[in-house]
Amino acid sequence: MLLGVAAYCETQMVVGYGDILKRLEVVTTYLLVG
């Protein structure tokens, strides 16, 4: 049970990190173009 929760949290963290990177990329592109 605990392993499942830990794996779920880790997956959510990785997904969240990827989302943050995508947002940073969009913001950086917007600033460079703008």
Secondary structure, 3 states (H helix, E strand, C coil): CHHHHHHHHHHHHHHHHHHHHHHHHHHHHHHHHC
